[in-house]
Amino acid sequence: MSTYPPNEYERDQSITQKPGVGQMAGRVAVGATKGTFKFIAFILNFFVPGLGTIFVGRIGTAIIQLCLIPVGILLIPVSGIGVLVLVANWVWGLVTVVEAWRRPGVVYVRPDRRR
């Protein structure tokens, strides 16, 4: 039995969908990121943590992941902790994309403001 008011995902799923557009609910388009794109994001994050995260749409997390790469490289000669930073960043990048894979794709869309 669902609770009232319905959560955002259920509300957005109840809106009819036009073919190839994604479901529009005000400023949110649900279903815009398909499984193929998430697989590409996983492959990108496998090689460079942060690139796939940008592809999924988590820009803030991606910036942190990309900044940790040179930090880890610089810490390798100073202390061995740089390798740990790089491995942790790589695992974090893969987990970020897998979490996005499990959730429904939500892309925030700005309304067209033509004058």
N, C-alpha and C positions, 0 to 999 in steps of 0.2 A: 504494500500500500504506500503510495507516494504522499509526501507531506505537502502542504500548501504554505507558501507559494513554491512552485517547482524550482529546482536548482537551474542554473544557467544552461547547463548542457541539455537537460530535458526540454527546456523552453526553446532553445535554438533548434533542436531536432524536430520539433513539432511544426516548424515553418516549412512550407513547400519549397522545393529546390528546382531552380531552372537548370537545364542540362549544361554542364561545363562551367557554371558560374560559381557554385558553392552556395551554401545557405546564407542569406543575408538577414541579420537581425539588428537593424539600426546601423551600428558602426562595426559589427562583428561578422566576419565571414567564416563559417564553420566548414571544415572539410577541404580547405584550400591546400593543405599539405598532405599529399598522398604517400602511400607506402614506398613508392619508388624514390621519392625525394628523401625520405628518411633513411633509406638504404644508402643513397649517395652521401648523405650527411655522415653516416656511420663510417663509410670508407674514408671520407675526408678527415674525420677525427682520428681514424686509425693512424694515418700518416702524419698529420699536423693537428694536434689538439687545439680546438678553437675555430678552425675553418668550418667544420660540420656544425658546430654550435651556432655560428652565424647563419648557416644555411637553414637551420631549424627556426631561427628567429630570436634567439636569446643573446642579444648583442652585449649586454653587460657582462654576462658570464663568459662570453667569447673573448672579450677584451682582457679579462683577468687571465684566462687560459693562455692567450697569446703572449701576454707580458711575462708569464711564468717561464716560458721557454728560454729567453735570454738570461733570466735570473738563474735558472738551473744550470745553464751552460757556464755562466760566470762563477758559480759556486763549486764546480767540479775541481778546478785546480786548488782552490783555497781550502776546501774540506770536501770530504766524500759525500756530504749531504746534498750536493747538486744532483747526483744520480737519483737520490730518493725524491727530490723535488720533481724531476722530470718524469719518473715513473708514476708518482702520485698524480701529477697533472694529466698524464696519458690516460690513467684509469678514470679520473674524474671526467675527462672529455668523453670517453666511451659511455660512462654511466649517464651523463647528461643527455646524450642522443637516445639511449635506450629508454630513459624516462619520457622523453618527448615522443618516442615511438608508441608507447603504451597509452598516452593521453590522446584525446581527439585533437586534431589540428585546428588551432584557432589563430587567425590572423586579424589584427585590428586594421580597419580600413578607414581612411579619412573620407568624409563626404566630399563630393565634387562641388567646389564653390566657383561656379562660373558667373560672371557679371554680365 
